[in-house]
Amino acid sequence: MALYGIYGRHEIDACPINNSKNRKMMTDIGHRDMKEVAPKYKINKIIGRFHSALEHTFLWIVDAEDPHLIQQLAIDGGVASFNEVKIVPLIEFENVVKMLEKMDN
Ligand SMILES: [Zn+2]
């Protein structure tokens, strides 16, 4: 299991609330069956998909095999066409504590 946070943000005028092209893209993604799409990009599980509408940001958390394939999904799906996208490896807090306890001093 490897967790990644997919952090995105866009400008207000590109927001799907204000931009009909991007609105259609997002509603199409929303109706897409991710169970069919995910294996192609080696995404084992979508943990959560969270959006802050008026901050124009989002955070998706996925369990995936390869961050380069997450990048490819963001490009292929169109998300990267109007969002800055950061793909960040994540670990759970319990594992942070374990890692810290193994450190010297
Ligand atoms: Zn927005």
Backbone and ligand atoms as CSV (ligand in chain L), in Angstrom:
chain,resi,resn,atom,element,x,y,z
A,1,MET,N,N,0.840,-1.195,0.000
A,1,MET,CA,C,0.000,0.000,0.000
A,1,MET,C,C,0.874,1.244,0.000
A,2,ALA,N,N,0.642,2.126,-0.941
A,2,ALA,CA,C,1.348,3.410,-0.985
A,2,ALA,C,C,0.303,4.505,-1.165
A,3,LEU,N,N,0.255,5.380,-0.181
A,3,LEU,CA,C,-0.737,6.452,-0.234
A,3,LEU,C,C,-0.150,7.692,-0.892
A,4,TYR,N,N,-0.977,8.322,-1.718
A,4,TYR,CA,C,-0.595,9.589,-2.339
A,4,TYR,C,C,-1.736,10.585,-2.186
A,5,GLY,N,N,-1.367,11.828,-1.888
A,5,GLY,CA,C,-2.317,12.931,-1.927
A,5,GLY,C,C,-2.192,13.616,-3.267
A,6,ILE,N,N,-3.303,13.840,-3.923
A,6,ILE,CA,C,-3.335,14.571,-5.188
A,6,ILE,C,C,-3.962,15.928,-4.868
A,7,TYR,N,N,-3.095,16.927,-4.790
A,7,TYR,CA,C,-3.535,18.269,-4.410
A,7,TYR,C,C,-3.691,19.095,-5.673
A,8,GLY,N,N,-4.825,19.759,-5.811
A,8,GLY,CA,C,-5.050,20.582,-6.991
A,8,GLY,C,C,-5.599,21.941,-6.630
A,9,ARG,N,N,-5.328,22.906,-7.509
A,9,ARG,CA,C,-5.939,24.234,-7.365
A,9,ARG,C,C,-6.060,24.870,-8.745
A,10,HIS,N,N,-7.083,25.715,-8.891
A,10,HIS,CA,C,-7.264,26.411,-10.160
A,10,HIS,C,C,-7.655,27.855,-9.892
A,11,GLU,N,N,-7.573,28.653,-10.947
A,11,GLU,CA,C,-7.978,30.057,-10.860
A,11,GLU,C,C,-9.506,30.141,-10.880
A,12,ILE,N,N,-10.025,31.230,-10.348
A,12,ILE,CA,C,-11.477,31.398,-10.227
A,12,ILE,C,C,-12.160,31.341,-11.594
A,13,ASP,N,N,-11.549,31.960,-12.610
A,13,ASP,CA,C,-12.221,31.973,-13.919
A,13,ASP,C,C,-12.194,30.614,-14.623
A,14,ALA,N,N,-11.298,29.720,-14.174
A,14,ALA,CA,C,-11.262,28.360,-14.736
A,14,ALA,C,C,-12.137,27.400,-13.947
A,15,CYS,N,N,-12.684,27.875,-12.834
A,15,CYS,CA,C,-13.470,27.011,-11.951
A,15,CYS,C,C,-14.676,26.422,-12.697
A,16,PRO,N,N,-14.950,25.150,-12.488
A,16,PRO,CA,C,-16.148,24.564,-13.111
A,16,PRO,C,C,-17.446,25.288,-12.749
A,17,ILE,N,N,-17.444,26.023,-11.644
A,17,ILE,CA,C,-18.624,26.831,-11.303
A,17,ILE,C,C,-18.815,27.937,-12.344
A,18,ASN,N,N,-17.696,28.455,-12.873
A,18,ASN,CA,C,-17.734,29.625,-13.766
A,18,ASN,C,C,-17.436,29.300,-15.223
A,19,ASN,N,N,-16.882,28.136,-15.492
A,19,ASN,CA,C,-16.389,27.809,-16.832
A,19,ASN,C,C,-17.125,26.564,-17.335
A,20,SER,N,N,-17.948,26.732,-18.368
A,20,SER,CA,C,-18.825,25.632,-18.804
A,20,SER,C,C,-18.040,24.450,-19.372
A,21,LYS,N,N,-16.915,24.712,-20.057
A,21,LYS,CA,C,-16.108,23.613,-20.603
A,21,LYS,C,C,-15.570,22.742,-19.461
A,22,ASN,N,N,-15.024,23.391,-18.440
A,22,ASN,CA,C,-14.477,22.632,-17.313
A,22,ASN,C,C,-15.585,21.985,-16.474
A,23,ARG,N,N,-16.754,22.643,-16.422
A,23,ARG,CA,C,-17.904,22.060,-15.714
A,23,ARG,C,C,-18.294,20.733,-16.367
A,24,LYS,N,N,-18.370,20.733,-17.713
A,24,LYS,CA,C,-18.738,19.488,-18.409
A,24,LYS,C,C,-17.688,18.408,-18.161
A,25,MET,N,N,-16.404,18.802,-18.197
A,25,MET,CA,C,-15.335,17.832,-17.955
A,25,MET,C,C,-15.481,17.204,-16.565
A,26,MET,N,N,-15.756,18.027,-15.574
A,26,MET,CA,C,-15.861,17.512,-14.206
A,26,MET,C,C,-17.107,16.641,-14.024
A,27,THR,N,N,-18.220,17.022,-14.645
A,27,THR,CA,C,-19.410,16.181,-14.502
A,27,THR,C,C,-19.219,14.857,-15.240
A,28,ASP,N,N,-18.500,14.890,-16.364
A,28,ASP,CA,C,-18.189,13.633,-17.065
A,28,ASP,C,C,-17.324,12.733,-16.179
A,29,ILE,N,N,-16.310,13.325,-15.541
A,29,ILE,CA,C,-15.461,12.539,-14.632
A,29,ILE,C,C,-16.300,11.984,-13.491
A,30,GLY,N,N,-17.213,12.812,-12.996
A,30,GLY,CA,C,-18.067,12.383,-11.890
A,30,GLY,C,C,-18.946,11.192,-12.223
A,31,HIS,N,N,-19.305,11.061,-13.518
A,31,HIS,CA,C,-20.154,9.938,-13.929
A,31,HIS,C,C,-19.348,8.738,-14.410
A,32,ARG,N,N,-18.018,8.924,-14.510
A,32,ARG,CA,C,-17.164,7.838,-14.986
A,32,ARG,C,C,-17.051,6.759,-13.914
A,33,ASP,N,N,-17.023,5.523,-14.339
A,33,ASP,CA,C,-16.859,4.409,-13.401
A,33,ASP,C,C,-15.374,4.252,-13.095
A,34,MET,N,N,-14.953,4.747,-11.926
A,34,MET,CA,C,-13.530,4.720,-11.575
A,34,MET,C,C,-13.014,3.292,-11.397
A,35,LYS,N,N,-13.922,2.348,-11.166
A,35,LYS,CA,C,-13.480,0.949,-11.041
A,35,LYS,C,C,-12.924,0.429,-12.363
A,36,GLU,N,N,-13.402,1.004,-13.477
A,36,GLU,CA,C,-12.872,0.615,-14.786
A,36,GLU,C,C,-11.572,1.355,-15.089
A,37,VAL,N,N,-11.495,2.609,-14.657
A,37,VAL,CA,C,-10.344,3.453,-14.988
A,37,VAL,C,C,-9.145,3.136,-14.102
A,38,ALA,N,N,-9.388,2.896,-12.822
A,38,ALA,CA,C,-8.310,2.796,-11.832
A,38,ALA,C,C,-7.250,1.738,-12.159
A,39,PRO,N,N,-7.622,0.530,-12.575
A,39,PRO,CA,C,-6.580,-0.482,-12.815
A,39,PRO,C,C,-5.566,-0.079,-13.879
A,40,LYS,N,N,-6.018,0.642,-14.905
A,40,LYS,CA,C,-5.110,1.076,-15.973
A,40,LYS,C,C,-3.975,1.930,-15.417
A,41,TYR,N,N,-4.277,2.668,-14.343
A,41,TYR,CA,C,-3.285,3.575,-13.739
A,41,TYR,C,C,-2.743,3.010,-12.426
A,42,LYS,N,N,-2.983,1.720,-12.190
A,42,LYS,CA,C,-2.496,1.018,-10.993
A,42,LYS,C,C,-2.910,1.735,-9.704
A,43,ILE,N,N,-4.144,2.209,-9.692
A,43,ILE,CA,C,-4.724,2.781,-8.480
A,43,ILE,C,C,-5.535,1.675,-7.822
A,44,ASN,N,N,-5.096,1.281,-6.633
A,44,ASN,CA,C,-5.737,0.169,-5.934
A,44,ASN,C,C,-7.049,0.582,-5.281
A,45,LYS,N,N,-7.063,1.811,-4.740
A,45,LYS,CA,C,-8.256,2.253,-4.025
A,45,LYS,C,C,-8.281,3.773,-3.954
A,46,ILE,N,N,-9.456,4.336,-4.115
A,46,ILE,CA,C,-9.629,5.764,-3.880
A,46,ILE,C,C,-10.091,5.912,-2.436
A,47,ILE,N,N,-9.235,6.523,-1.624
A,47,ILE,CA,C,-9.529,6.655,-0.192
A,47,ILE,C,C,-10.552,7.764,0.038
A,48,GLY,N,N,-10.380,8.881,-0.657
A,48,GLY,CA,C,-11.314,9.991,-0.485
A,48,GLY,C,C,-11.090,11.052,-1.544
A,49,ARG,N,N,-12.152,11.804,-1.828
A,49,ARG,CA,C,-12.070,12.891,-2.797
A,49,ARG,C,C,-12.752,14.097,-2.167
A,50,PHE,N,N,-11.940,15.086,-1.806
A,50,PHE,CA,C,-12.436,16.242,-1.048
A,50,PHE,C,C,-12.170,17.525,-1.830
A,51,HIS,N,N,-13.168,18.406,-1.814
A,51,HIS,CA,C,-13.052,19.664,-2.549
A,51,HIS,C,C,-13.485,20.834,-1.681
A,52,SER,N,N,-12.782,21.938,-1.814
A,52,SER,CA,C,-13.202,23.185,-1.181
A,52,SER,C,C,-13.605,24.130,-2.305
A,53,ALA,N,N,-14.908,24.247,-2.522
A,53,ALA,CA,C,-15.413,24.915,-3.728
A,53,ALA,C,C,-14.897,26.345,-3.869
A,54,LEU,N,N,-14.927,27.114,-2.799
A,54,LEU,CA,C,-14.584,28.527,-2.937
A,54,LEU,C,C,-13.120,28.825,-2.662
A,55,GLU,N,N,-12.375,27.841,-2.184
A,55,GLU,CA,C,-10.921,27.992,-2.172
A,55,GLU,C,C,-10.340,27.504,-3.495
A,56,HIS,N,N,-11.179,26.834,-4.283
A,56,HIS,CA,C,-10.777,26.313,-5.594
A,56,HIS,C,C,-9.614,25.336,-5.460
A,57,THR,N,N,-9.727,24.487,-4.467
A,57,THR,CA,C,-8.710,23.471,-4.212
A,57,THR,C,C,-9.386,22.117,-4.051
A,58,PHE,N,N,-8.585,21.071,-4.242
A,58,PHE,CA,C,-9.089,19.734,-3.938
A,58,PHE,C,C,-7.963,18.861,-3.431
A,59,LEU,N,N,-8.360,17.814,-2.736
A,59,LEU,CA,C,-7.430,16.794,-2.271
A,59,LEU,C,C,-8.083,15.447,-2.473
A,60,TRP,N,N,-7.477,14.660,-3.335
A,60,TRP,CA,C,-7.871,13.260,-3.465
A,60,TRP,C,C,-6.769,12.434,-2.823
A,61,ILE,N,N,-7.155,11.395,-2.120
A,61,ILE,CA,C,-6.180,10.487,-1.515
A,61,ILE,C,C,-6.400,9.113,-2.129
A,62,VAL,N,N,-5.321,8.558,-2.673
A,62,VAL,CA,C,-5.421,7.252,-3.330
A,62,VAL,C,C,-4.341,6.317,-2.813
A,63,ASP,N,N,-4.651,5.041,-2.856
A,63,ASP,CA,C,-3.659,3.988,-2.653
A,63,ASP,C,C,-3.266,3.538,-4.054
A,64,ALA,N,N,-2.006,3.785,-4.421
A,64,ALA,CA,C,-1.594,3.541,-5.810
A,64,ALA,C,C,-0.180,2.999,-5.863
A,65,GLU,N,N,0.171,2.467,-7.017
A,65,GLU,CA,C,1.479,1.832,-7.203
A,65,GLU,C,C,2.537,2.781,-7.750
A,66,ASP,N,N,2.130,3.772,-8.555
A,66,ASP,CA,C,3.125,4.548,-9.300
A,66,ASP,C,C,2.657,6.007,-9.464
A,67,PRO,N,N,3.355,6.955,-8.829
A,67,PRO,CA,C,2.930,8.353,-8.947
A,67,PRO,C,C,2.993,8.881,-10.378
A,68,HIS,N,N,3.845,8.292,-11.213
A,68,HIS,CA,C,3.887,8.735,-12.607
A,68,HIS,C,C,2.592,8.376,-13.338
A,69,LEU,N,N,1.980,7.266,-12.937
A,69,LEU,CA,C,0.694,6.897,-13.540
A,69,LEU,C,C,-0.434,7.789,-13.028
A,70,ILE,N,N,-0.322,8.261,-11.781
A,70,ILE,CA,C,-1.301,9.237,-11.276
A,70,ILE,C,C,-1.185,10.515,-12.101
A,71,GLN,N,N,0.056,10.918,-12.365
A,71,GLN,CA,C,0.289,12.088,-13.221
A,71,GLN,C,C,-0.358,11.881,-14.587
A,72,GLN,N,N,-0.195,10.690,-15.164
A,72,GLN,CA,C,-0.769,10.410,-16.479
A,72,GLN,C,C,-2.291,10.458,-16.441
A,73,LEU,N,N,-2.881,9.957,-15.346
A,73,LEU,CA,C,-4.338,10.016,-15.193
A,73,LEU,C,C,-4.817,11.471,-15.151
A,74,ALA,N,N,-4.075,12.321,-14.429
A,74,ALA,CA,C,-4.467,13.741,-14.345
A,74,ALA,C,C,-4.413,14.399,-15.725
A,75,ILE,N,N,-3.458,13.984,-16.546
A,75,ILE,CA,C,-3.348,14.522,-17.907
A,75,ILE,C,C,-4.454,13.942,-18.786
A,76,ASP,N,N,-4.564,12.617,-18.809
A,76,ASP,CA,C,-5.539,11.945,-19.677
A,76,ASP,C,C,-6.969,12.358,-19.334
A,77,GLY,N,N,-7.258,12.497,-18.058
A,77,GLY,CA,C,-8.617,12.831,-17.620
A,77,GLY,C,C,-8.974,14.282,-17.804
A,78,GLY,N,N,-7.982,15.128,-18.069
A,78,GLY,CA,C,-8.251,16.547,-18.301
A,78,GLY,C,C,-8.103,17.422,-17.073
A,79,VAL,N,N,-7.958,16.813,-15.909
A,79,VAL,CA,C,-7.856,17.586,-14.660
A,79,VAL,C,C,-6.668,18.545,-14.715
A,80,ALA,N,N,-5.564,18.074,-15.307
A,80,ALA,CA,C,-4.355,18.898,-15.361
A,80,ALA,C,C,-4.471,20.031,-16.376
A,81,SER,N,N,-5.535,20.051,-17.165
A,81,SER,CA,C,-5.657,21.112,-18.172
A,81,SER,C,C,-6.050,22.447,-17.555
A,82,PHE,N,N,-6.608,22.437,-16.330
A,82,PHE,CA,C,-6.940,23.724,-15.701
A,82,PHE,C,C,-6.600,23.770,-14.217
A,83,ASN,N,N,-5.897,22.731,-13.725
A,83,ASN,CA,C,-5.472,22.715,-12.323
A,83,ASN,C,C,-3.962,22.559,-12.231
A,84,GLU,N,N,-3.375,23.252,-11.268
A,84,GLU,CA,C,-2.039,22.872,-10.828
A,84,GLU,C,C,-2.238,21.601,-10.023
A,85,VAL,N,N,-1.404,20.606,-10.238
A,85,VAL,CA,C,-1.580,19.325,-9.546
A,85,VAL,C,C,-0.260,18.930,-8.886
A,86,LYS,N,N,-0.344,18.633,-7.600
A,86,LYS,CA,C,0.813,18.102,-6.870
A,86,LYS,C,C,0.471,16.697,-6.410
A,87,ILE,N,N,1.398,15.792,-6.590
A,87,ILE,CA,C,1.205,14.405,-6.173
A,87,ILE,C,C,2.235,14.128,-5.086
A,88,VAL,N,N,1.740,13.906,-3.869
A,88,VAL,CA,C,2.603,13.878,-2.693
A,88,VAL,C,C,2.480,12.533,-1.984
A,89,PRO,N,N,3.617,11.839,-1.743
A,89,PRO,CA,C,3.530,10.600,-0.969
A,89,PRO,C,C,3.114,10.888,0.467
A,90,LEU,N,N,2.222,10.067,0.985
A,90,LEU,CA,C,1.702,10.251,2.345
A,90,LEU,C,C,1.950,8.991,3.159
A,91,ILE,N,N,2.143,9.191,4.472
A,91,ILE,CA,C,2.121,8.063,5.400
A,91,ILE,C,C,1.169,8.413,6.532
A,92,GLU,N,N,0.649,7.368,7.162
A,92,GLU,CA,C,-0.269,7.586,8.272
A,92,GLU,C,C,0.504,8.014,9.510
A,93,PHE,N,N,-0.155,8.744,10.394
A,93,PHE,CA,C,0.502,9.309,11.566
A,93,PHE,C,C,1.179,8.240,12.418
A,94,GLU,N,N,0.521,7.095,12.551
A,94,GLU,CA,C,1.110,6.017,13.351
A,94,GLU,C,C,2.490,5.628,12.819
A,95,ASN,N,N,2.637,5.644,11.501
A,95,ASN,CA,C,3.922,5.288,10.899
A,95,ASN,C,C,4.953,6.406,11.044
A,96,VAL,N,N,4.490,7.644,11.142
A,96,VAL,CA,C,5.415,8.743,11.446
A,96,VAL,C,C,6.016,8.513,12.831
A,97,VAL,N,N,5.182,8.171,13.792
A,97,VAL,CA,C,5.649,7.935,15.164
A,97,VAL,C,C,6.650,6.783,15.184
A,98,LYS,N,N,6.304,5.691,14.487
A,98,LYS,CA,C,7.235,4.543,14.442
A,98,LYS,C,C,8.569,4.952,13.836
A,99,MET,N,N,8.538,5.719,12.758
A,99,MET,CA,C,9.761,6.170,12.111
A,99,MET,C,C,10.583,7.030,13.069
A,100,LEU,N,N,9.935,7.918,13.802
A,100,LEU,CA,C,10.639,8.804,14.729
A,100,LEU,C,C,11.259,8.022,15.872
A,101,GLU,N,N,10.563,6.975,16.309
A,101,GLU,CA,C,11.078,6.183,17.434
A,101,GLU,C,C,12.315,5.389,17.034
A,102,LYS,N,N,12.490,5.129,15.741
A,102,LYS,CA,C,13.672,4.380,15.286
A,102,LYS,C,C,14.886,5.294,15.108
A,103,MET,N,N,14.676,6.583,15.129
A,103,MET,CA,C,15.790,7.524,14.921
A,103,MET,C,C,16.635,7.633,16.180
A,104,ASP,N,N,17.907,7.911,15.983
A,104,ASP,CA,C,18.798,8.101,17.124
A,104,ASP,C,C,18.454,9.388,17.852
A,105,ASN,N,N,18.750,9.392,19.136
A,105,ASN,CA,C,18.523,10.549,20.019
A,105,ASN,C,C,17.033,10.850,20.130
L,1,ZN,ZN,ZN,-13.106,26.363,-8.223
